[in-house]
Amino acid sequence: MNKEHSQATQDYLKIIYKLIARNGRATTSQIAGALAITPASVTGMLQKMAQSQPPLLEYRKHYGVTLTPTGERAALEIIRHHRLLELFLVKTLGYSWDEVDEEADRLEHVISEEMERRIAEFLGHPESDPHGHPIPSPDLEILPTADRPLSDLRPKQQAIICRVRDDDDELLRYLDQVGLQMDARLTVLDYVPFDGNLHVQIEGQDQPIVVGTQVSQNIFVHLLEFQ
């Protein structure tokens, strides 16, 4: 980890990278919402990061933010730390997937590159975190995902859950409760066009469940051939 970058800078880079990956852009208001601070504070920080040497991002008022190559590498480095730590906490210390984000947030800024290397080696050089998000490689490369939101599926289609949004602990606890967990296999039985609800049968469960769009849009799956 580049110790020249403050914890606040690292937090901004991580949030900006995630917003661009999710929405195709990162606006001042989106960053402010994600970090729970005022847009005016965000604007000041973005201007500072754009003027650093080398610049970490490009900022144009009303057009949003893009990361420079230097900023993107720094973002991927902190994301690698974060996702390795999340997996380590789940695999070795028994944390649940809704508990690890805050712990990893605290630790990601302070672990050394040697500790990062040892954690990755201990875990067998994993490719994804507990929520299915890809872990950047040691060379800070990240593979694109080929999944699709569960909300896209229609009756008779079968899929396996491979990734879920990890920024809502309440959602993660709900998914655990109803069985919509990583690697769960499911079949869509019915789709209601009026409200977008899906009736889903999870393999191994007796009764189907109804999944609304607030949930189905935050679960990502690999489509399987219908059996």
C-alpha positions as CSV (number, residue, x, y, z in Angstrom):
1,M,0.0,0.0,0.0
2,N,1.3,3.4,-0.9
3,K,1.7,5.1,2.4
4,E,1.7,8.6,0.7
5,H,-2.0,8.2,0.2
6,S,-4.0,9.1,3.3
7,Q,-6.8,6.9,4.6
8,A,-9.3,9.4,3.4
9,T,-7.8,9.4,-0.1
10,Q,-7.9,5.6,-0.2
11,D,-11.6,5.6,0.9
12,Y,-12.4,8.1,-2.0
13,L,-10.5,6.0,-4.5
14,K,-12.3,2.8,-3.5
15,I,-15.8,4.4,-3.6
16,I,-15.1,6.1,-6.9
17,Y,-13.9,2.8,-8.5
18,K,-17.0,1.0,-7.3
19,L,-19.4,3.6,-8.4
20,I,-17.9,3.7,-11.9
21,A,-18.0,-0.1,-12.1
22,R,-21.6,-0.1,-11.0
23,N,-23.1,2.9,-12.7
24,G,-20.6,3.9,-15.4
25,R,-19.8,7.1,-13.7
26,A,-19.2,8.7,-10.3
27,T,-20.8,12.0,-9.5
28,T,-20.2,14.3,-6.5
29,S,-23.7,13.5,-5.1
30,Q,-23.1,9.7,-5.4
31,I,-19.7,10.0,-3.7
32,A,-21.2,12.1,-0.9
33,G,-24.0,9.7,-0.3
34,A,-21.6,6.7,-0.2
35,L,-19.3,8.4,2.3
36,A,-22.1,10.1,4.2
37,I,-20.6,13.6,3.9
38,T,-21.6,16.9,2.3
39,P,-21.2,17.4,-1.5
40,A,-19.2,20.6,-0.7
41,S,-16.6,18.5,1.2
42,V,-16.5,16.0,-1.6
43,T,-15.8,18.7,-4.2
44,G,-12.9,20.1,-2.2
45,M,-11.4,16.6,-1.8
46,L,-11.8,15.8,-5.5
47,Q,-10.1,19.0,-6.5
48,K,-7.2,18.2,-4.2
49,M,-6.9,14.7,-5.6
50,A,-7.0,16.0,-9.2
51,Q,-4.2,18.4,-8.4
52,S,-1.9,15.9,-6.7
53,Q,1.3,14.8,-8.4
54,P,0.7,12.5,-10.2
55,P,-3.0,13.2,-10.4
56,L,-5.3,10.5,-9.0
57,L,-8.4,11.5,-10.9
58,E,-9.9,13.9,-13.5
59,Y,-12.7,16.1,-12.2
60,R,-15.1,18.2,-14.2
61,K,-17.9,20.1,-12.4
62,H,-21.3,18.7,-13.4
63,Y,-19.7,15.8,-15.4
64,G,-18.4,13.5,-12.6
65,V,-15.1,11.9,-11.9
66,T,-12.8,9.5,-13.8
67,L,-9.7,7.8,-12.3
68,T,-6.3,8.3,-13.9
69,P,-4.2,5.1,-14.3
70,T,-2.4,6.0,-11.1
71,G,-5.7,6.5,-9.3
72,E,-7.1,3.2,-10.6
73,R,-4.1,1.2,-9.5
74,A,-4.3,2.7,-6.0
75,A,-8.0,1.9,-5.9
76,L,-7.4,-1.7,-6.9
77,E,-4.7,-2.1,-4.3
78,I,-7.0,-1.0,-1.5
79,I,-9.8,-3.2,-2.9
80,R,-7.5,-6.2,-3.0
81,H,-6.7,-5.6,0.7
82,H,-10.3,-5.2,1.6
83,R,-11.6,-8.3,-0.2
84,L,-8.8,-10.6,1.0
85,L,-9.4,-9.4,4.5
86,E,-13.2,-10.1,4.2
87,L,-12.5,-13.7,3.0
88,F,-9.9,-14.2,5.7
89,L,-12.3,-13.1,8.4
90,V,-15.0,-15.4,7.1
91,K,-12.8,-18.4,6.6
92,T,-10.6,-18.3,9.7
93,L,-12.4,-16.3,12.4
94,G,-16.0,-17.3,11.7
95,Y,-17.4,-13.9,10.7
96,S,-20.7,-13.9,8.8
97,W,-20.8,-12.1,5.4
98,D,-22.8,-9.2,6.9
99,E,-20.1,-8.5,9.6
100,V,-16.9,-8.3,7.6
101,D,-17.2,-5.0,5.7
102,E,-16.6,-2.7,8.7
103,E,-13.8,-4.8,10.0
104,A,-12.1,-4.9,6.6
105,D,-12.6,-1.1,6.3
106,R,-10.6,-0.6,9.4
107,L,-7.8,-3.1,8.6
108,E,-7.3,-2.4,4.9
109,H,-5.3,0.7,5.5
110,V,-2.8,-0.7,7.9
111,I,-1.8,-4.2,6.7
112,S,1.6,-4.4,5.0
113,E,2.2,-5.8,1.6
114,E,3.9,-8.8,3.3
115,M,0.8,-9.5,5.3
116,E,-1.3,-9.2,2.2
117,R,0.9,-11.7,0.4
118,R,0.7,-14.2,3.4
119,I,-3.0,-13.9,3.7
120,A,-3.4,-14.6,-0.1
121,E,-1.1,-17.6,0.1
122,F,-2.8,-18.9,3.2
123,L,-6.2,-18.7,1.5
124,G,-4.8,-20.4,-1.7
125,H,-4.7,-17.2,-3.8
126,P,-8.5,-16.8,-4.0
127,E,-10.2,-15.1,-7.0
128,S,-13.3,-13.8,-5.2
129,D,-14.4,-12.5,-1.8
130,P,-17.3,-13.9,0.4
131,H,-19.9,-11.9,-1.7
132,G,-18.5,-13.2,-5.0
133,H,-16.7,-10.0,-6.0
134,P,-13.5,-10.5,-7.9
135,I,-10.3,-10.0,-5.9
136,P,-7.7,-8.0,-7.9
137,S,-4.6,-10.1,-8.7
138,P,-1.2,-9.3,-7.2
139,D,-0.5,-7.3,-10.4
140,L,-3.7,-5.4,-9.7
141,E,-5.6,-6.8,-12.7
142,I,-9.3,-7.6,-12.2
143,L,-11.3,-9.9,-14.5
144,P,-14.7,-8.7,-15.7
145,T,-17.7,-10.6,-14.4
146,A,-20.0,-12.5,-16.8
147,D,-23.0,-12.6,-14.4
148,R,-26.4,-11.1,-14.8
149,P,-28.9,-9.8,-12.2
150,L,-31.5,-12.3,-11.0
151,S,-34.2,-9.7,-12.0
152,D,-33.4,-10.5,-15.7
153,L,-34.6,-14.2,-15.3
154,R,-37.9,-15.5,-16.4
155,P,-40.0,-18.7,-15.8
156,K,-38.2,-22.1,-16.3
157,Q,-34.7,-20.5,-16.3
158,Q,-32.3,-22.0,-13.8
159,A,-29.2,-20.3,-12.3
160,I,-26.6,-20.4,-9.5
161,I,-25.9,-17.4,-7.3
162,C,-22.4,-16.1,-7.9
163,R,-22.3,-12.5,-6.5
164,V,-24.4,-10.2,-4.3
165,R,-24.2,-6.5,-3.5
166,D,-22.2,-6.2,-0.2
167,D,-23.0,-2.6,0.9
168,D,-26.3,-3.4,2.7
169,D,-25.9,-5.6,5.8
170,E,-29.7,-5.8,6.3
171,L,-30.0,-7.3,2.8
172,L,-27.2,-9.8,3.5
173,R,-28.9,-11.0,6.7
174,Y,-32.2,-11.3,4.8
175,L,-30.6,-13.4,2.0
176,D,-29.2,-15.7,4.7
177,Q,-32.6,-16.1,6.3
178,V,-34.4,-17.1,3.1
179,G,-31.5,-19.2,1.6
180,L,-30.4,-16.9,-1.2
181,Q,-26.7,-17.6,-0.5
182,M,-23.6,-18.0,-2.6
183,D,-23.7,-21.0,-4.9
184,A,-27.4,-21.6,-4.2
185,R,-29.1,-23.1,-7.2
186,L,-32.6,-21.9,-8.1
187,T,-35.4,-22.1,-10.7
188,V,-37.7,-19.2,-11.6
189,L,-41.3,-20.5,-11.5
190,D,-43.2,-17.4,-12.3
191,Y,-42.8,-13.7,-13.1
192,V,-45.3,-10.9,-12.3
193,P,-44.9,-8.1,-14.9
194,F,-46.9,-5.6,-12.8
195,D,-44.4,-5.4,-9.9
196,G,-41.4,-7.4,-11.2
197,N,-41.7,-10.1,-8.5
198,L,-40.2,-13.5,-9.2
199,H,-41.5,-16.8,-7.7
200,V,-38.3,-18.8,-7.1
201,Q,-37.7,-22.4,-6.0
202,I,-34.3,-22.8,-4.2
203,E,-32.8,-26.2,-4.5
204,G,-33.1,-28.1,-1.3
205,Q,-36.0,-26.1,0.1
206,D,-39.6,-27.3,0.2
207,Q,-41.5,-24.1,-0.6
208,P,-40.8,-21.5,-3.2
209,I,-40.3,-17.8,-2.2
210,V,-41.3,-14.5,-3.7
211,V,-38.4,-12.2,-4.6
212,G,-39.1,-8.5,-5.1
213,T,-37.0,-6.2,-7.3
214,Q,-35.2,-4.6,-4.4
215,V,-33.7,-8.0,-3.8
216,S,-33.5,-9.5,-7.3
217,Q,-31.6,-6.5,-8.7
218,N,-28.9,-7.0,-6.1
219,I,-28.3,-10.7,-6.7
220,F,-26.2,-11.8,-9.7
221,V,-26.3,-15.3,-11.2
222,H,-24.8,-17.5,-13.8
223,L,-27.5,-18.9,-16.0
224,L,-27.7,-22.7,-16.3
225,E,-29.1,-24.8,-19.1
226,F,-32.6,-25.9,-18.3
227,Q,-32.7,-29.5,-17.1
